Amino acid sequence: MHGVTVTVVIPTLNEASNLPHVLPRIPSDIDEVVLVDGRSTDGTVEMACTLYPSIKVVMQEGKGKGDALRCGFRAATGDIIVMLDADGSTDPGEIPAFVGTLLAGADFAKGSRFLQGGGTADMPLHRKLGNWCFVAMVRTLFSGSYTDLCYGYNAFWRRVLPALSLDCDGFEVETVMNVRALKAGLRVAEVPSFEASRVNGVGRLRTIPDGWRVLKAIFKEKAAGDLPGARVMPKAASRSRAGAMIGSMPRE
């Protein structure tokens, strides 16, 4: 990892049957894995400790994916933080691509299922249309060039956490992170990623209620304006085009 340390943060709630498809596939040179558990009742924590003895287990303080991720980010000690889902839908084998994008000059590496080389096996048509509408909205309101929005596979330098100033609890957390990365002037690069279907169990994403939360979050971010004191560099010099080759990214 070229002299940097990497922490993988994984939120869980009753994912014991899926962890064998996730934890053994994490690259061996990852420095730290933080599992944030929402008080599972199926032996998730025990399974995680068996599969990955060095794992750091953090008990979630509140409820929701956003809350779990914030707990994990506070516990992370790596220079780079990678977000990974516990249901087997995000491939740990893609972690080097995200880390490489950050090492090449990005502040925030954002997974996209809609770049060449990416894809999804877990998004019905109505969710694709919803995601497309949200992407178009963010492009219009925040001048971004994203190709994907509501996807939880992201990586970033831990030093940018204050710029993101996360305060949400639900599935809208990924949207808020992506929008605030733009508002804070971070150098964002999209990374092609393939989303597989959940291995076992039923997902907790609720299309209409959670879609409504995403919509409200977008308009709330627009109404809030810039983040006071959060900007880390001028926007004009910071944005890379979505899907641009890593070597063409702007550097300081």
Secondary structure, DSSP 8 states (H G I E B T S, - for coil): -TT--EEEEEEESS-TTTGGGTGGGS-TT--EEEEEE---SSSHHHHHHHH-TT-EEEE-SSSSHHHHHHHHHHH--SSEEEE--SSS-S-GGGHHHHHHHHHTT-SEEEEESSSTT-EESS--HHHHHHHHHHHHHHHHHH----S--S---EEEEGGGHHHH-----STTHHHHHHHHHHHTT--EEEEE-EE---SSS-----HHHHHHHHHHHHHHHHHH-S-TTT--S-HHHH---TT--GGGS---
